[in-house]
């Protein structure tokens, strides 16, 4: 697992809470993306007339929901619904303050990197390390 560093004012949350956060948030994102896709498209027409459009529109819908979900929740309240459930929040790694919008955007975009979802297994989570943020118990 990842080595947890400590500061006098905060401790990174447990790997168990991180896993719960990932599972809950990914489930919510998938549900919202599917709901939006169904609302926007008539799948039968798309599959019959434009088979590639079905995949493309589904992918764009998922990506849009994914980006907005993390950016809005973490920028506005430092928490996604999963972090509310596990009583955790994202903070600036240097001093425990609210991360800036640039850090939240960076953090969200890094989540799209291949192998990022397993990066925490080997070291720290890339979306934390590269954006100088942590997830701590709230």
Phi and psi in radians as a Rosetta constraint file:
Dihedral C 1 N 2 CA 2 C 2 CIRCULARHARMONIC -1.311 0.35
Dihedral N 2 CA 2 C 2 N 3 CIRCULARHARMONIC 2.515 0.35
Dihedral C 2 N 3 CA 3 C 3 CIRCULARHARMONIC -1.409 0.35
Dihedral N 3 CA 3 C 3 N 4 CIRCULARHARMONIC 2.224 0.35
Dihedral C 3 N 4 CA 4 C 4 CIRCULARHARMONIC -1.653 0.35
Dihedral N 4 CA 4 C 4 N 5 CIRCULARHARMONIC 2.162 0.35
Dihedral C 4 N 5 CA 5 C 5 CIRCULARHARMONIC -1.504 0.35
Dihedral N 5 CA 5 C 5 N 6 CIRCULARHARMONIC 2.743 0.35
Dihedral C 5 N 6 CA 6 C 6 CIRCULARHARMONIC -2.221 0.35
Dihedral N 6 CA 6 C 6 N 7 CIRCULARHARMONIC 2.580 0.35
Dihedral C 6 N 7 CA 7 C 7 CIRCULARHARMONIC -2.120 0.35
Dihedral N 7 CA 7 C 7 N 8 CIRCULARHARMONIC 2.758 0.35
Dihedral C 7 N 8 CA 8 C 8 CIRCULARHARMONIC -1.011 0.35
Dihedral N 8 CA 8 C 8 N 9 CIRCULARHARMONIC -0.444 0.35
Dihedral C 8 N 9 CA 9 C 9 CIRCULARHARMONIC -1.778 0.35
Dihedral N 9 CA 9 C 9 N 10 CIRCULARHARMONIC -0.152 0.35
Dihedral C 9 N 10 CA 10 C 10 CIRCULARHARMONIC -2.826 0.35
Dihedral N 10 CA 10 C 10 N 11 CIRCULARHARMONIC 2.753 0.35
Dihedral C 10 N 11 CA 11 C 11 CIRCULARHARMONIC -2.345 0.35
Dihedral N 11 CA 11 C 11 N 12 CIRCULARHARMONIC 2.342 0.35
Dihedral C 11 N 12 CA 12 C 12 CIRCULARHARMONIC -1.090 0.35
Dihedral N 12 CA 12 C 12 N 13 CIRCULARHARMONIC 2.578 0.35
Dihedral C 12 N 13 CA 13 C 13 CIRCULARHARMONIC -1.212 0.35
Dihedral N 13 CA 13 C 13 N 14 CIRCULARHARMONIC 2.975 0.35
Dihedral C 13 N 14 CA 14 C 14 CIRCULARHARMONIC -1.309 0.35
Dihedral N 14 CA 14 C 14 N 15 CIRCULARHARMONIC 2.689 0.35
Dihedral C 14 N 15 CA 15 C 15 CIRCULARHARMONIC -1.014 0.35
Dihedral N 15 CA 15 C 15 N 16 CIRCULARHARMONIC -0.581 0.35
Dihedral C 15 N 16 CA 16 C 16 CIRCULARHARMONIC -1.078 0.35
Dihedral N 16 CA 16 C 16 N 17 CIRCULARHARMONIC -0.775 0.35
Dihedral C 16 N 17 CA 17 C 17 CIRCULARHARMONIC -1.165 0.35
Dihedral N 17 CA 17 C 17 N 18 CIRCULARHARMONIC -0.654 0.35
Dihedral C 17 N 18 CA 18 C 18 CIRCULARHARMONIC -1.076 0.35
Dihedral N 18 CA 18 C 18 N 19 CIRCULARHARMONIC -0.727 0.35
Dihedral C 18 N 19 CA 19 C 19 CIRCULARHARMONIC -1.123 0.35
Dihedral N 19 CA 19 C 19 N 20 CIRCULARHARMONIC -0.774 0.35
Dihedral C 19 N 20 CA 20 C 20 CIRCULARHARMONIC -1.049 0.35
Dihedral N 20 CA 20 C 20 N 21 CIRCULARHARMONIC -0.777 0.35
Dihedral C 20 N 21 CA 21 C 21 CIRCULARHARMONIC -0.993 0.35
Dihedral N 21 CA 21 C 21 N 22 CIRCULARHARMONIC -0.831 0.35
Dihedral C 21 N 22 CA 22 C 22 CIRCULARHARMONIC -1.097 0.35
Dihedral N 22 CA 22 C 22 N 23 CIRCULARHARMONIC -0.774 0.35
Dihedral C 22 N 23 CA 23 C 23 CIRCULARHARMONIC -1.172 0.35
Dihedral N 23 CA 23 C 23 N 24 CIRCULARHARMONIC -0.797 0.35
Dihedral C 23 N 24 CA 24 C 24 CIRCULARHARMONIC -1.164 0.35
Dihedral N 24 CA 24 C 24 N 25 CIRCULARHARMONIC -0.850 0.35
Dihedral C 24 N 25 CA 25 C 25 CIRCULARHARMONIC -1.080 0.35
Dihedral N 25 CA 25 C 25 N 26 CIRCULARHARMONIC -0.744 0.35
Dihedral C 25 N 26 CA 26 C 26 CIRCULARHARMONIC -1.145 0.35
Dihedral N 26 CA 26 C 26 N 27 CIRCULARHARMONIC -0.603 0.35
Dihedral C 26 N 27 CA 27 C 27 CIRCULARHARMONIC -1.163 0.35
Dihedral N 27 CA 27 C 27 N 28 CIRCULARHARMONIC -0.774 0.35
Dihedral C 27 N 28 CA 28 C 28 CIRCULARHARMONIC -1.118 0.35
Dihedral N 28 CA 28 C 28 N 29 CIRCULARHARMONIC -0.776 0.35
Dihedral C 28 N 29 CA 29 C 29 CIRCULARHARMONIC -1.069 0.35
Dihedral N 29 CA 29 C 29 N 30 CIRCULARHARMONIC -0.797 0.35
Dihedral C 29 N 30 CA 30 C 30 CIRCULARHARMONIC -1.067 0.35
Dihedral N 30 CA 30 C 30 N 31 CIRCULARHARMONIC -0.767 0.35
Dihedral C 30 N 31 CA 31 C 31 CIRCULARHARMONIC -1.061 0.35
Dihedral N 31 CA 31 C 31 N 32 CIRCULARHARMONIC -0.842 0.35
Dihedral C 31 N 32 CA 32 C 32 CIRCULARHARMONIC -1.119 0.35
Dihedral N 32 CA 32 C 32 N 33 CIRCULARHARMONIC -0.719 0.35
Dihedral C 32 N 33 CA 33 C 33 CIRCULARHARMONIC -1.130 0.35
Dihedral N 33 CA 33 C 33 N 34 CIRCULARHARMONIC -0.748 0.35
Dihedral C 33 N 34 CA 34 C 34 CIRCULARHARMONIC -1.127 0.35
Dihedral N 34 CA 34 C 34 N 35 CIRCULARHARMONIC -0.726 0.35
Dihedral C 34 N 35 CA 35 C 35 CIRCULARHARMONIC -1.090 0.35
Dihedral N 35 CA 35 C 35 N 36 CIRCULARHARMONIC -0.777 0.35
Dihedral C 35 N 36 CA 36 C 36 CIRCULARHARMONIC -1.125 0.35
Dihedral N 36 CA 36 C 36 N 37 CIRCULARHARMONIC -0.764 0.35
Dihedral C 36 N 37 CA 37 C 37 CIRCULARHARMONIC -1.042 0.35
Dihedral N 37 CA 37 C 37 N 38 CIRCULARHARMONIC -0.838 0.35
Dihedral C 37 N 38 CA 38 C 38 CIRCULARHARMONIC -1.074 0.35
Dihedral N 38 CA 38 C 38 N 39 CIRCULARHARMONIC -0.667 0.35
Dihedral C 38 N 39 CA 39 C 39 CIRCULARHARMONIC -1.149 0.35
Dihedral N 39 CA 39 C 39 N 40 CIRCULARHARMONIC -0.669 0.35
Dihedral C 39 N 40 CA 40 C 40 CIRCULARHARMONIC -1.463 0.35
Dihedral N 40 CA 40 C 40 N 41 CIRCULARHARMONIC -0.479 0.35
Dihedral C 40 N 41 CA 41 C 41 CIRCULARHARMONIC -2.163 0.35
Dihedral N 41 CA 41 C 41 N 42 CIRCULARHARMONIC 2.626 0.35
Dihedral C 41 N 42 CA 42 C 42 CIRCULARHARMONIC -1.770 0.35
Dihedral N 42 CA 42 C 42 N 43 CIRCULARHARMONIC 1.744 0.35
Dihedral C 42 N 43 CA 43 C 43 CIRCULARHARMONIC -0.978 0.35
Dihedral N 43 CA 43 C 43 N 44 CIRCULARHARMONIC -0.662 0.35
Dihedral C 43 N 44 CA 44 C 44 CIRCULARHARMONIC -1.069 0.35
Dihedral N 44 CA 44 C 44 N 45 CIRCULARHARMONIC -0.765 0.35
Dihedral C 44 N 45 CA 45 C 45 CIRCULARHARMONIC -1.171 0.35
Dihedral N 45 CA 45 C 45 N 46 CIRCULARHARMONIC -0.772 0.35
Dihedral C 45 N 46 CA 46 C 46 CIRCULARHARMONIC -1.065 0.35
Dihedral N 46 CA 46 C 46 N 47 CIRCULARHARMONIC -0.809 0.35
Dihedral C 46 N 47 CA 47 C 47 CIRCULARHARMONIC -1.135 0.35
Dihedral N 47 CA 47 C 47 N 48 CIRCULARHARMONIC -0.625 0.35
Dihedral C 47 N 48 CA 48 C 48 CIRCULARHARMONIC -1.328 0.35
Dihedral N 48 CA 48 C 48 N 49 CIRCULARHARMONIC -0.772 0.35
Dihedral C 48 N 49 CA 49 C 49 CIRCULARHARMONIC -1.607 0.35
Dihedral N 49 CA 49 C 49 N 50 CIRCULARHARMONIC -0.631 0.35
Dihedral C 49 N 50 CA 50 C 50 CIRCULARHARMONIC -2.449 0.35
Dihedral N 50 CA 50 C 50 N 51 CIRCULARHARMONIC 1.349 0.35
Dihedral C 50 N 51 CA 51 C 51 CIRCULARHARMONIC -0.963 0.35
Dihedral N 51 CA 51 C 51 N 52 CIRCULARHARMONIC -0.699 0.35
Dihedral C 51 N 52 CA 52 C 52 CIRCULARHARMONIC -1.218 0.35
Dihedral N 52 CA 52 C 52 N 53 CIRCULARHARMONIC -0.500 0.35
Dihedral C 52 N 53 CA 53 C 53 CIRCULARHARMONIC -1.123 0.35
Dihedral N 53 CA 53 C 53 N 54 CIRCULARHARMONIC -0.602 0.35
Dihedral C 53 N 54 CA 54 C 54 CIRCULARHARMONIC -1.000 0.35
Dihedral N 54 CA 54 C 54 N 55 CIRCULARHARMONIC -0.867 0.35
Dihedral C 54 N 55 CA 55 C 55 CIRCULARHARMONIC -1.155 0.35
Dihedral N 55 CA 55 C 55 N 56 CIRCULARHARMONIC -0.788 0.35
Dihedral C 55 N 56 CA 56 C 56 CIRCULARHARMONIC -1.100 0.35
Dihedral N 56 CA 56 C 56 N 57 CIRCULARHARMONIC -0.841 0.35
Dihedral C 56 N 57 CA 57 C 57 CIRCULARHARMONIC -1.164 0.35
Dihedral N 57 CA 57 C 57 N 58 CIRCULARHARMONIC -0.675 0.35
Dihedral C 57 N 58 CA 58 C 58 CIRCULARHARMONIC -1.081 0.35
Dihedral N 58 CA 58 C 58 N 59 CIRCULARHARMONIC -0.734 0.35
Dihedral C 58 N 59 CA 59 C 59 CIRCULARHARMONIC -1.174 0.35
Dihedral N 59 CA 59 C 59 N 60 CIRCULARHARMONIC -0.748 0.35
Dihedral C 59 N 60 CA 60 C 60 CIRCULARHARMONIC -1.141 0.35
Dihedral N 60 CA 60 C 60 N 61 CIRCULARHARMONIC -0.704 0.35
Dihedral C 60 N 61 CA 61 C 61 CIRCULARHARMONIC -1.074 0.35
Dihedral N 61 CA 61 C 61 N 62 CIRCULARHARMONIC -0.827 0.35
Dihedral C 61 N 62 CA 62 C 62 CIRCULARHARMONIC -1.068 0.35
Dihedral N 62 CA 62 C 62 N 63 CIRCULARHARMONIC -0.826 0.35
Dihedral C 62 N 63 CA 63 C 63 CIRCULARHARMONIC -1.051 0.35
Dihedral N 63 CA 63 C 63 N 64 CIRCULARHARMONIC -0.747 0.35
Dihedral C 63 N 64 CA 64 C 64 CIRCULARHARMONIC -1.087 0.35
Dihedral N 64 CA 64 C 64 N 65 CIRCULARHARMONIC -0.835 0.35
Dihedral C 64 N 65 CA 65 C 65 CIRCULARHARMONIC -1.101 0.35
Dihedral N 65 CA 65 C 65 N 66 CIRCULARHARMONIC -0.771 0.35
Dihedral C 65 N 66 CA 66 C 66 CIRCULARHARMONIC -0.974 0.35
Dihedral N 66 CA 66 C 66 N 67 CIRCULARHARMONIC -0.906 0.35
Dihedral C 66 N 67 CA 67 C 67 CIRCULARHARMONIC -1.140 0.35
Dihedral N 67 CA 67 C 67 N 68 CIRCULARHARMONIC -0.828 0.35
Dihedral C 67 N 68 CA 68 C 68 CIRCULARHARMONIC -1.123 0.35
Dihedral N 68 CA 68 C 68 N 69 CIRCULARHARMONIC -0.691 0.35
Dihedral C 68 N 69 CA 69 C 69 CIRCULARHARMONIC -0.995 0.35
Dihedral N 69 CA 69 C 69 N 70 CIRCULARHARMONIC -0.999 0.35
Dihedral C 69 N 70 CA 70 C 70 CIRCULARHARMONIC -1.189 0.35
Dihedral N 70 CA 70 C 70 N 71 CIRCULARHARMONIC -0.777 0.35
Dihedral C 70 N 71 CA 71 C 71 CIRCULARHARMONIC -1.115 0.35
Dihedral N 71 CA 71 C 71 N 72 CIRCULARHARMONIC -0.814 0.35
Dihedral C 71 N 72 CA 72 C 72 CIRCULARHARMONIC -1.180 0.35
Dihedral N 72 CA 72 C 72 N 73 CIRCULARHARMONIC -0.885 0.35
Dihedral C 72 N 73 CA 73 C 73 CIRCULARHARMONIC -1.102 0.35
Dihedral N 73 CA 73 C 73 N 74 CIRCULARHARMONIC -0.824 0.35
Dihedral C 73 N 74 CA 74 C 74 CIRCULARHARMONIC -1.283 0.35
Dihedral N 74 CA 74 C 74 N 75 CIRCULARHARMONIC -0.577 0.35
Dihedral C 74 N 75 CA 75 C 75 CIRCULARHARMONIC -1.276 0.35
Dihedral N 75 CA 75 C 75 N 76 CIRCULARHARMONIC -0.682 0.35
Dihedral C 75 N 76 CA 76 C 76 CIRCULARHARMONIC -1.439 0.35
Dihedral N 76 CA 76 C 76 N 77 CIRCULARHARMONIC -0.764 0.35
Dihedral C 76 N 77 CA 77 C 77 CIRCULARHARMONIC -2.260 0.35
Dihedral N 77 CA 77 C 77 N 78 CIRCULARHARMONIC 0.136 0.35
Dihedral C 77 N 78 CA 78 C 78 CIRCULARHARMONIC 1.126 0.35
Dihedral N 78 CA 78 C 78 N 79 CIRCULARHARMONIC 0.189 0.35
Dihedral C 78 N 79 CA 79 C 79 CIRCULARHARMONIC -2.519 0.35
Dihedral N 79 CA 79 C 79 N 80 CIRCULARHARMONIC 2.473 0.35
Dihedral C 79 N 80 CA 80 C 80 CIRCULARHARMONIC -1.605 0.35
Dihedral N 80 CA 80 C 80 N 81 CIRCULARHARMONIC 2.979 0.35
Dihedral C 80 N 81 CA 81 C 81 CIRCULARHARMONIC -0.938 0.35
Dihedral N 81 CA 81 C 81 N 82 CIRCULARHARMONIC -0.669 0.35
Dihedral C 81 N 82 CA 82 C 82 CIRCULARHARMONIC -1.131 0.35
Dihedral N 82 CA 82 C 82 N 83 CIRCULARHARMONIC -0.708 0.35
Dihedral C 82 N 83 CA 83 C 83 CIRCULARHARMONIC -1.164 0.35
Dihedral N 83 CA 83 C 83 N 84 CIRCULARHARMONIC -0.544 0.35
Dihedral C 83 N 84 CA 84 C 84 CIRCULARHARMONIC -1.115 0.35
Dihedral N 84 CA 84 C 84 N 85 CIRCULARHARMONIC -0.796 0.35
Dihedral C 84 N 85 CA 85 C 85 CIRCULARHARMONIC -1.045 0.35
Dihedral N 85 CA 85 C 85 N 86 CIRCULARHARMONIC -0.764 0.35
Dihedral C 85 N 86 CA 86 C 86 CIRCULARHARMONIC -1.600 0.35
Dihedral N 86 CA 86 C 86 N 87 CIRCULARHARMONIC 0.043 0.35
Dihedral C 86 N 87 CA 87 C 87 CIRCULARHARMONIC 0.985 0.35
Dihedral N 87 CA 87 C 87 N 88 CIRCULARHARMONIC 0.892 0.35
Dihedral C 87 N 88 CA 88 C 88 CIRCULARHARMONIC -2.197 0.35
Dihedral N 88 CA 88 C 88 N 89 CIRCULARHARMONIC 2.905 0.35
Dihedral C 88 N 89 CA 89 C 89 CIRCULARHARMONIC -2.690 0.35
Dihedral N 89 CA 89 C 89 N 90 CIRCULARHARMONIC 2.792 0.35
Dihedral C 89 N 90 CA 90 C 90 CIRCULARHARMONIC -1.633 0.35
Dihedral N 90 CA 90 C 90 N 91 CIRCULARHARMONIC 2.373 0.35
Dihedral C 90 N 91 CA 91 C 91 CIRCULARHARMONIC -2.384 0.35
Dihedral N 91 CA 91 C 91 N 92 CIRCULARHARMONIC 2.874 0.35
Dihedral C 91 N 92 CA 92 C 92 CIRCULARHARMONIC -1.177 0.35
Dihedral N 92 CA 92 C 92 N 93 CIRCULARHARMONIC 2.261 0.35
Dihedral C 92 N 93 CA 93 C 93 CIRCULARHARMONIC -1.174 0.35
Dihedral N 93 CA 93 C 93 N 94 CIRCULARHARMONIC -0.432 0.35
Dihedral C 93 N 94 CA 94 C 94 CIRCULARHARMONIC -1.307 0.35
Dihedral N 94 CA 94 C 94 N 95 CIRCULARHARMONIC -0.730 0.35
Dihedral C 94 N 95 CA 95 C 95 CIRCULARHARMONIC -2.411 0.35
Dihedral N 95 CA 95 C 95 N 96 CIRCULARHARMONIC 0.085 0.35
Dihedral C 95 N 96 CA 96 C 96 CIRCULARHARMONIC 1.375 0.35
Dihedral N 96 CA 96 C 96 N 97 CIRCULARHARMONIC 0.134 0.35
Dihedral C 96 N 97 CA 97 C 97 CIRCULARHARMONIC -1.404 0.35
Dihedral N 97 CA 97 C 97 N 98 CIRCULARHARMONIC 3.047 0.35
Dihedral C 97 N 98 CA 98 C 98 CIRCULARHARMONIC -1.141 0.35
Dihedral N 98 CA 98 C 98 N 99 CIRCULARHARMONIC 2.262 0.35
Dihedral C 98 N 99 CA 99 C 99 CIRCULARHARMONIC -1.151 0.35
Dihedral N 99 CA 99 C 99 N 100 CIRCULARHARMONIC 2.603 0.35
Dihedral C 99 N 100 CA 100 C 100 CIRCULARHARMONIC -1.305 0.35
Dihedral N 100 CA 100 C 100 N 101 CIRCULARHARMONIC 2.880 0.35
Dihedral C 100 N 101 CA 101 C 101 CIRCULARHARMONIC -1.027 0.35
Dihedral N 101 CA 101 C 101 N 102 CIRCULARHARMONIC -0.684 0.35
Dihedral C 101 N 102 CA 102 C 102 CIRCULARHARMONIC -1.048 0.35
Dihedral N 102 CA 102 C 102 N 103 CIRCULARHARMONIC -0.732 0.35
Dihedral C 102 N 103 CA 103 C 103 CIRCULARHARMONIC -1.130 0.35
Dihedral N 103 CA 103 C 103 N 104 CIRCULARHARMONIC -0.695 0.35
Dihedral C 103 N 104 CA 104 C 104 CIRCULARHARMONIC -1.187 0.35
Dihedral N 104 CA 104 C 104 N 105 CIRCULARHARMONIC -0.735 0.35
Dihedral C 104 N 105 CA 105 C 105 CIRCULARHARMONIC -1.091 0.35
Dihedral N 105 CA 105 C 105 N 106 CIRCULARHARMONIC -0.818 0.35
Dihedral C 105 N 106 CA 106 C 106 CIRCULARHARMONIC -1.026 0.35
Dihedral N 106 CA 106 C 106 N 107 CIRCULARHARMONIC -0.837 0.35
Dihedral C 106 N 107 CA 107 C 107 CIRCULARHARMONIC -0.996 0.35
Dihedral N 107 CA 107 C 107 N 108 CIRCULARHARMONIC -0.751 0.35
Dihedral C 107 N 108 CA 108 C 108 CIRCULARHARMONIC -1.204 0.35
Dihedral N 108 CA 108 C 108 N 109 CIRCULARHARMONIC -0.785 0.35
Dihedral C 108 N 109 CA 109 C 109 CIRCULARHARMONIC -1.138 0.35
Dihedral N 109 CA 109 C 109 N 110 CIRCULARHARMONIC -0.625 0.35
Dihedral C 109 N 110 CA 110 C 110 CIRCULARHARMONIC -1.117 0.35
Dihedral N 110 CA 110 C 110 N 111 CIRCULARHARMONIC -0.521 0.35
Dihedral C 110 N 111 CA 111 C 111 CIRCULARHARMONIC -1.040 0.35
Dihedral N 111 CA 111 C 111 N 112 CIRCULARHARMONIC -0.347 0.35
Dihedral C 111 N 112 CA 112 C 112 CIRCULARHARMONIC -1.443 0.35
Dihedral N 112 CA 112 C 112 N 113 CIRCULARHARMONIC -0.200 0.35
Dihedral C 112 N 113 CA 113 C 113 CIRCULARHARMONIC -1.122 0.35
Dihedral N 113 CA 113 C 113 N 114 CIRCULARHARMONIC 2.456 0.35
Dihedral C 113 N 114 CA 114 C 114 CIRCULARHARMONIC -1.021 0.35
Dihedral N 114 CA 114 C 114 N 115 CIRCULARHARMONIC 2.456 0.35
Dihedral C 114 N 115 CA 115 C 115 CIRCULARHARMONIC 1.257 0.35
Dihedral N 115 CA 115 C 115 N 116 CIRCULARHARMONIC -0.043 0.35
Dihedral C 115 N 116 CA 116 C 116 CIRCULARHARMONIC -1.037 0.35
Dihedral N 116 CA 116 C 116 N 117 CIRCULARHARMONIC -0.679 0.35
Dihedral C 116 N 117 CA 117 C 117 CIRCULARHARMONIC -1.044 0.35
Dihedral N 117 CA 117 C 117 N 118 CIRCULARHARMONIC -0.361 0.35
Dihedral C 117 N 118 CA 118 C 118 CIRCULARHARMONIC -1.907 0.35
Dihedral N 118 CA 118 C 118 N 119 CIRCULARHARMONIC 0.075 0.35
Dihedral C 118 N 119 CA 119 C 119 CIRCULARHARMONIC -1.059 0.35
Dihedral N 119 CA 119 C 119 N 120 CIRCULARHARMONIC -0.583 0.35
Dihedral C 119 N 120 CA 120 C 120 CIRCULARHARMONIC -1.204 0.35
Dihedral N 120 CA 120 C 120 N 121 CIRCULARHARMONIC -0.278 0.35
Dihedral C 120 N 121 CA 121 C 121 CIRCULARHARMONIC -1.224 0.35
Dihedral N 121 CA 121 C 121 N 122 CIRCULARHARMONIC -0.533 0.35
Dihedral C 121 N 122 CA 122 C 122 CIRCULARHARMONIC -1.795 0.35
Dihedral N 122 CA 122 C 122 N 123 CIRCULARHARMONIC -0.553 0.35
Dihedral C 122 N 123 CA 123 C 123 CIRCULARHARMONIC -2.667 0.35
Dihedral N 123 CA 123 C 123 N 124 CIRCULARHARMONIC -2.420 0.35
Dihedral C 123 N 124 CA 124 C 124 CIRCULARHARMONIC -1.494 0.35
Dihedral N 124 CA 124 C 124 N 125 CIRCULARHARMONIC 2.796 0.35
Dihedral C 124 N 125 CA 125 C 125 CIRCULARHARMONIC -1.143 0.35
Dihedral N 125 CA 125 C 125 N 126 CIRCULARHARMONIC 2.273 0.35
Dihedral C 125 N 126 CA 126 C 126 CIRCULARHARMONIC -1.024 0.35
Dihedral N 126 CA 126 C 126 N 127 CIRCULARHARMONIC -0.697 0.35
Dihedral C 126 N 127 CA 127 C 127 CIRCULARHARMONIC -1.188 0.35
Dihedral N 127 CA 127 C 127 N 128 CIRCULARHARMONIC -0.318 0.35
Dihedral C 127 N 128 CA 128 C 128 CIRCULARHARMONIC -1.477 0.35
Dihedral N 128 CA 128 C 128 N 129 CIRCULARHARMONIC -0.947 0.35
Dihedral C 128 N 129 CA 129 C 129 CIRCULARHARMONIC -1.061 0.35
Dihedral N 129 CA 129 C 129 N 130 CIRCULARHARMONIC -0.823 0.35
Dihedral C 129 N 130 CA 130 C 130 CIRCULARHARMONIC -1.344 0.35
Dihedral N 130 CA 130 C 130 N 131 CIRCULARHARMONIC -0.260 0.35
Dihedral C 130 N 131 CA 131 C 131 CIRCULARHARMONIC -1.907 0.35
Dihedral N 131 CA 131 C 131 N 132 CIRCULARHARMONIC 0.108 0.35
Dihedral C 131 N 132 CA 132 C 132 CIRCULARHARMONIC 0.936 0.35
Dihedral N 132 CA 132 C 132 N 133 CIRCULARHARMONIC 0.816 0.35
Dihedral C 132 N 133 CA 133 C 133 CIRCULARHARMONIC -2.208 0.35
Dihedral N 133 CA 133 C 133 N 134 CIRCULARHARMONIC 2.813 0.35
Dihedral C 133 N 134 CA 134 C 134 CIRCULARHARMONIC -2.335 0.35
Dihedral N 134 CA 134 C 134 N 135 CIRCULARHARMONIC 2.788 0.35
Dihedral C 134 N 135 CA 135 C 135 CIRCULARHARMONIC -1.916 0.35
Dihedral N 135 CA 135 C 135 N 136 CIRCULARHARMONIC 2.120 0.35
Dihedral C 135 N 136 CA 136 C 136 CIRCULARHARMONIC -2.156 0.35
Dihedral N 136 CA 136 C 136 N 137 CIRCULARHARMONIC 2.855 0.35
Dihedral C 136 N 137 CA 137 C 137 CIRCULARHARMONIC -1.203 0.35
Dihedral N 137 CA 137 C 137 N 138 CIRCULARHARMONIC 2.349 0.35
